[in-house]
Amino acid sequence: MRATVSHYEIPAHDPERAARFYRAAFGWSVEPLAWERPYFKIRGSAVPAAPGREGIDGGLLAAGDGIEQPLLVLHIEGATLEQALARIVAAGGSIDRPAAPVGTMGWWARFRDSEGNLLGLWAASVLPS
């Protein structure tokens, strides 16, 4: 059996604030989904991706009831790390670990979103400015 990641969820103490953060920081489509508790659908396929890659859909759900962070360190590909980190800070997040090289493969950084979740940022062969 081969397992494939098909969905992810990010816990949020304030799902509306988290939705605003991900829209502003990454340009993601994050829209409310009718459910019994606050939940926002993240449309990964709406994010421009490399050829042949559509992205993975996910969601924001209310933290609590055993759903606390960090659950997962997500690595997100995109613009240069410096551009992404600047947008993260402007949207209400913070830098946990600044951009650092990983041999000759690329660069990585870690940040915390508006809810304090720890996430990773990866840029293959795109050097920070």
C-alpha angles and dihedrals in degrees: 000000000000117000121209126195105247104165141006134198128208117202117229132187087205109026093187091054090047091050090053090048095053092044092051099038100043108011090242123162103245114172135168116262121207106248138132092268133029109293132161124198116224112206107210091177089063090063116090106250140180115284110286093017121099100174133239123279118229143161148230116233133182113269118234135070089077093315102119135142149301096037098150142359105232120199113215124195121208144102122355114309092243091056092046094047091050091052091047092055092044090052093053103270129117137225113252097177122007123230113296132176122253101206108282094320099086145276134295139190137176128225141175120233125221089281097051095255113151114233135169131230123205131189116183111211092341106120121211113255 
